């Protein structure tokens, strides 16, 4: 535990284990393509055109390399995939 000094008293602040948010967009797109019996997977460009998002945003979410989460982005993905936010994003322990 981290100790913070406050005069003579010491307040201990708990350390949180590092957990990460993972985006499952790539997997959900593969499932959608399979369900729709598409011959090919959705491309980044197709997803961008359908959702109205930029190809850069779609690429970042597909590669799980986004820095922030925007509500309108989540809304666009969830509408397209017919899923909930909990299906798209998972909060999990980092892999060792």
MOMOPE-V430170 format. One record per backbone hydrogen bond with DSSP energy under -1.0 kcal/mol. NH is the residue of the N-H (numbers start at 1). CO is the residue of the C=O. E is the energy in kcal/mol with one decimal. If there is no record, write none. Layout:
NH_CO_E, NH_CO_E
//
This chain:
2_13_-1.8, 4_11_-3.1, 6_9_-2.4, 9_6_-1.6, 11_4_-2.4, 13_2_-3.0, 20_92_-3.1, 22_90_-3.4, 24_88_-3.3, 28_24_-2.5, 29_25_-2.6, 30_26_-1.7, 31_27_-2.3, 32_28_-2.3, 33_29_-2.5, 34_30_-2.2, 35_31_-2.7, 36_32_-2.3, 37_34_-1.0, 38_33_-2.8, 47_43_-2.4, 48_44_-2.5, 49_45_-2.5, 50_46_-2.5, 51_47_-2.6, 52_48_-1.9, 58_54_-2.2, 59_55_-2.6, 60_56_-2.3, 61_57_-2.2, 62_58_-2.7, 63_59_-2.1, 65_60_-3.1, 74_70_-2.3, 75_71_-2.5, 76_72_-2.1, 77_73_-2.3, 78_74_-2.9, 79_75_-2.4, 80_76_-2.1, 81_77_-2.7, 82_78_-1.1, 83_78_-1.7, 87_84_-1.0, 88_84_-1.4, 89_85_-3.1, 90_22_-2.7, 92_20_-2.9
//
